[in-house]
């Protein structure tokens, strides 16, 4: 029972984490360096995917599982961005490119997740699955990027002037997008991420409202997420030598794929070694 509860907590907390990730991305930075960001995004997506699939096939995974493993390595989170921003380096081209590329790599990874999850549920042929996923994404994009911003603008200008009402709307946007995604056969975290991107301009990164959203996540949901992950992991498996060997190989491949993508920025974009690092 504890593991079942932990699994449910883990899913809910991931929704909030993905929603906040989309909410706090600086889309203006992406627009300014979009060409370089797109090229870097493709490099930092496909190289780790290839490495991940090779490792997956090496341990006996089938194609779908190997592709999912690779897409997990391709996605990344801006863990050290608050530190970089605090040092006044947020306007550096390399930092801006990495921030902008996050939108693309995370979205591509979530698209892979949607296709893999849809294919494993069975019943549909390859063509039918593609049509379902495409139509599902179209409806989800319409809801997230057309309906939610209009409703949010109206709500914040009217009845949503109080702090509690604004936060309730944020939760509504995240959960409704997640539920719609699930109903359309797409993973819920895809809907949460798109909802965060859609409401990005309504919640400025430097605003007091954004600080409250991040505070709630960092003080409650992120610790709960880590605790819930701990409840669903078997310690006996974690200390098994074969598990540790796989972890070492996977870590080396993941870091290696990202390192190659970053190193290619030096000849392609003229970055210094410090910017590559």
Secondary structure, DSSP 4 states (H G I P E B T S, - for coil): -HHHHHHHHHHHHHHHHHHHHHHH--HHHHHHTHHHHHHHHHHHHHHHHHHHHHHHHHTT--HHHHHHHHHHHH----TTHHHHHHTT-TTSHHHHHHHHHHHHHHHHHHHHHHHHHHHHT-SS-HHHHHHHHHHHHHHHHHIIIIIHHHHHHHHHHTGGGSHHHHHHHHHHHHHHHHHHHHHTTS-HHHHHHHHHHHTGGGS-TTSHHHHHHHHHIIIIIHHHHHHHHHHTS-HHHHT-HHHHHHHHHHHHHHHHHHHHHHHHHHHHH---HHHH-
